[in-house]
Amino acid sequence: MTNYIMIQGTASNSGKSILTAALCRIFFNEGRRVCPFKSQNMSNNSFVTADGLEIGRAQAMQAEAACIAPRVEFNPVLLKPTGNQSSQVIILGKAVGVMSAMDYHNGYSLKAFDSVKIAINRLAAEFDTIVIEGAGSPAEVNLKSNDISNMRVAKYLNAPVILVADIDRGGALAALVGTLELLDEDERDLVKGLVINKFRGDVNLFLPAVDFLESKTGKPVLGIIPHIENLGIDDEDSVALESKIATGGDINIAVIRLNKISNFTDFDSLANEPDVNLFYTKNPAELAAADLIIIPGSKNTSEDLIWLKENNFVAQILNKSVIGICGGFQMLGRKIFDPNQTESKYTELDGLNLLPIETTFAAEKFTRQVKVDADFEFCGSHICAKNLEGYEIHSGVTAADKIVSAGNIFGTYIHGIFDNDKFRRQIINAIRITKNLEPLESTRNLRAERQKNYERLAKIVRENLNMDLLRKIICAGKFTALKK
């Protein structure tokens, strides 16, 4: 018999992913066999499982919080926006094509829900607790009839729902009351509690609002979760980039915020180094202050390469130390060929010509975990590290090693490469030496830090949430078998 709870939000970036992760760690610590689940995720931040299947990065993070390996059932449907109101559709870890928003929502999404049911049935057979995350808001009345992320999942499972609002952005009371008002009666009945998230200040001043909410909605307020500084846990999507603020450090690293940026969490480990000031920018003038420029992954390499050229980034890039990851790696090469026009109207584009590589886009998509050794020169320093772990997600074929370097430039397809502690420190030290700064010893253990961060998150949520009431709500939602 399985217990489950669903976390829905009044809007995107309300904290659903982080609260889901917190509950996964809390229940793991209680000895439960717990897993996360999100039926449909829309994000270009993705992860590759051990068997080469693609899921949302947030579900990989939540699996880590639950102390289990990421697997495709945790996120059976993934939409990766490509631009022009279309997305690449990934079902049970494999890309099935690119669809317009209209085509997907008006027909295909309900077919995709069959895969959602397959995934949740598999999980129900293995886990005693499933923490389900919704997407966006359940009250988007124009999309609700074909939405497979929120109330369709809750009703399919008869799952109790906790509704979360982000008070930091303002209007939390109206968001909660308004969301409930826009739900159908049977949907509203599934909402068993409310949570105020990202609260700053004296909670006692907010207590009259709690009384109002409970009186107005008839729903208990389960908790007021404080704003958590320096959480150190992956953000869900690029909305979170708006709140990423540079901090002081000896080394300035600029990540170009491409229009189709993907997997921006690749650089969180760099940003958390004490001697690094990492910032995201769409302003080429801001690159002048950078000691290192990173061109990140892109869901549309061709269009982002054209954007770089048209917006005067190239002159700055040519005068700096540069790292390219995935799509950024492809841009650093001599040529990009797209014979089937999969990304743009251009069948051939000149790259930045900083690395001796050429890329050809093909129908096959490469998704795999990798482990490689690094042995190359970068900015006059010898970079050598063994057993670097990461993963690849790309459609282009590039005849090259896993890491390609030339002077003060290097590129790779490997996402997560900076999560390797020794390698990350070597790259930073190479830049330090160019600035006549002493290299620093590698003292961090990123994996251990993340585990501490999950424990910290769990402690804060446990102390600010009515866990006794939450457990009663969960126990009321038991099921033994699911509808076909």
TAGI-V649750 format. One record per backbone hydrogen bond with DSSP energy under -1.0 kcal/mol. CO is the residue of the C=O (numbers start at 1). NH is the residue of the N-H. If there is no record, write none. Layout:
CO,NH ; CO,NH
//
This chain:
2,479 ; 3,130 ; 5,132 ; 6,162 ; 7,134 ; 8,164 ; 15,19 ; 16,20 ; 17,21 ; 18,22 ; 19,23 ; 20,24 ; 21,25 ; 22,26 ; 23,27 ; 24,28 ; 25,29 ; 27,32 ; 28,31 ; 32,34 ; 33,128 ; 33,129 ; 35,131 ; 37,133 ; 39,77 ; 41,79 ; 44,263 ; 45,57 ; 47,55 ; 49,52 ; 53,49 ; 55,47 ; 56,60 ; 57,61 ; 58,62 ; 59,63 ; 60,64 ; 61,65 ; 62,66 ; 63,68 ; 64,67 ; 71,74 ; 72,75 ; 74,38 ; 76,92 ; 77,41 ; 78,90 ; 79,43 ; 80,88 ; 85,101 ; 86,82 ; 86,83 ; 87,99 ; 88,80 ; 89,96 ; 90,78 ; 91,94 ; 93,54 ; 94,91 ; 97,89 ; 99,87 ; 100,104 ; 101,105 ; 102,106 ; 103,108 ; 104,109 ; 108,112 ; 109,113 ; 111,114 ; 112,115 ; 112,116 ; 113,117 ; 114,118 ; 115,119 ; 116,120 ; 117,121 ; 118,122 ; 119,123 ; 120,124 ; 121,125 ; 123,126 ; 123,127 ; 128,3 ; 129,35 ; 130,5 ; 131,37 ; 132,7 ; 139,141 ; 140,143 ; 140,144 ; 143,146 ; 150,154 ; 151,155 ; 152,156 ; 153,157 ; 154,158 ; 154,159 ; 160,6 ; 161,192 ; 162,8 ; 163,195 ; 164,10 ; 165,197 ; 167,170 ; 171,175 ; 172,176 ; 173,177 ; 174,178 ; 175,179 ; 176,180 ; 177,181 ; 178,182 ; 184,188 ; 185,189 ; 190,161 ; 193,163 ; 194,222 ; 195,165 ; 196,225 ; 197,167 ; 199,227 ; 202,205 ; 203,206 ; 206,209 ; 206,210 ; 207,211 ; 208,212 ; 209,213 ; 210,214 ; 211,215 ; 212,216 ; 213,217 ; 214,218 ; 220,194 ; 222,466 ; 223,196 ; 225,199 ; 237,240 ; 238,241 ; 239,242 ; 240,243 ; 241,244 ; 251,277 ; 252,291 ; 252,292 ; 253,279 ; 254,294 ; 255,281 ; 256,258 ; 258,261 ; 260,299 ; 263,266 ; 264,267 ; 265,268 ; 267,271 ; 268,272 ; 270,273 ; 273,276 ; 275,251 ; 277,253 ; 279,255 ; 281,257 ; 283,286 ; 284,287 ; 285,288 ; 287,290 ; 292,254 ; 293,323 ; 294,256 ; 295,325 ; 297,262 ; 300,304 ; 301,305 ; 302,306 ; 303,307 ; 304,308 ; 305,309 ; 306,310 ; 307,311 ; 308,313 ; 313,317 ; 314,318 ; 317,320 ; 321,293 ; 322,410 ; 323,295 ; 324,412 ; 325,328 ; 326,330 ; 327,331 ; 328,332 ; 330,333 ; 331,352 ; 332,354 ; 332,355 ; 333,353 ; 334,351 ; 335,359 ; 336,349 ; 337,361 ; 338,341 ; 347,338 ; 349,336 ; 355,357 ; 357,334 ; 359,337 ; 360,397 ; 366,394 ; 368,392 ; 370,390 ; 372,388 ; 374,385 ; 376,383 ; 378,381 ; 381,378 ; 383,376 ; 385,374 ; 388,372 ; 390,370 ; 391,415 ; 392,368 ; 394,366 ; 397,360 ; 398,400 ; 404,411 ; 406,409 ; 407,379 ; 408,322 ; 409,406 ; 410,324 ; 411,404 ; 412,326 ; 415,391 ; 416,419 ; 417,420 ; 420,424 ; 421,425 ; 422,426 ; 423,427 ; 424,428 ; 425,429 ; 426,430 ; 427,431 ; 428,432 ; 429,433 ; 430,434 ; 432,435 ; 432,437 ; 433,436 ; 445,449 ; 446,450 ; 447,451 ; 448,452 ; 449,453 ; 450,454 ; 451,455 ; 452,456 ; 453,457 ; 454,458 ; 455,459 ; 456,460 ; 457,461 ; 458,462 ; 459,463 ; 465,467 ; 466,470 ; 467,471 ; 468,472 ; 469,473 ; 470,474 ; 471,475 ; 472,476 ; 474,477 ; 475,478 ; 479,2
//
